Amino acid sequence: MGIKPSKSRQNLIDNLDCRLLNIPDNKKALQLLTNLNYFQVVNGLENIFLTTVHPKKFNKVSIFDFERLYYDSEKIATEISRALDDFEERLKSSISYHFSQSYCMNINDTMQYTNKNNYRDDAEFDGYPLNSEQYAKIIQTFKATESRNKFLFFQPWFLTNLVQKNDHINQSFYRDIQYTAPNNIMTYQYDSQVAVPLWVAIETLPFGSLIYLCHYIKDDEMSNVLNDFGLTANDRIIFLNVLDVLKELRNHIAHGNLLLRFQTPAYIKFTNDFVNRFELNPKSRGTTGANRRVSYASKIYLYDSLKILHHFDSTKTVVKQFKKMFYHNMKNMKQGEIYNKRILKAIDAPSYRALKNLT
């Protein structure tokens, strides 16, 4: 394809006109490209609407069909974000509760969640899955000796930064004259009698840090977390793969990427148990040789990701927005049924019925 030089918005519109895309109102089209990124809206969605690819040609499609589809997909993304937020809040609540019940029951033990001795080192487990894949860094981080490379809770300035950088965490509120910090925990630089409970601190963690925690938490506490999500202790690695997928979906939406083009990156690998449990359709199935795993499965699209999310949280409103998208296409376009099938193909859904089943 080569590197493309920058073009004026009018030149972009003229180029689309040459491809037989209908431009009913040039002024409104210019405003559309002022408000939205051409790469996202047109390049990102053109495979849905193109009649021919070489050369690129459209047939009875308007630039405002692109706009409508883009905003419909944004509404779907909003509903997915809400479901992901619910999932994340449940995970934070579960981790903080069960860990605190084991290690933080007394005032002096408030900061025991920053004590590395209360966690497990995954490197000690022979054959830990995906230890050469996406989990390699997580395993290495546990053993890090340089402060800047340590897991967030184990960094010496953790509590100081937590208080100083979060306005809702008031130093005086979390100060107790009866508090005496034990060994091996993080302290507040300016007052040794300040301690912030895990259920407060965990609300400041990004989703990626929660994944680290789910690797490090010992079996008893993690079994209780898994139970809160309808899983058993034997499902730990499956759940970690769930978190991998949901994190990628969350980041994809948060960074403003086009939802219909979502796929997990190739470096995120999946175990066979995970693929089989959720009946997934990864683009790469992985390979085995000489009775050992050579490579792992990878790359799933939006439909499979929604199947996973649906297992833990309602996706009813997500499917409802998809229904609206398909209805809008049928109502406004003569070939709406064709375009809807292309959308299903783009998200790797086997059928509209399969998508509707995620309610």
Buried (B, 14 or more C-beta within 10 A) or exposed (E): EEEEEEEEBEEBBEEBBEBBBBBEEEEEBBEBBEEBEBEBBBEBBBBBBBBEEEEBBBEEBBBBBBBBBBEBBBBBBBBBBBBBEBBBEBBBBBBBBBBBEBBBEEEBBBBBBBBBEBBBEBEEEEEBBBBEBBBEEBBEBBEEEEEEEBBBBBBEBBBBBBBBEBEEBEEEEBBEEEBEBEEEBBBBBEBEBBBBBBBBBBBBBEBEBBBBBBBBBEEEBBBBBBBBBEBEEEBBBBBBBBBBBBBBBBBBBEEEBBBBBBBBEEEBBBBBBBBEBBEBBBEBBBEEEEEEBEEBBBBBBBBBBBBBBBBBBBBEBBBBBBBEBBEBBBEEBEBBEEBBBBBBBBBBBEEBEEBEEBE
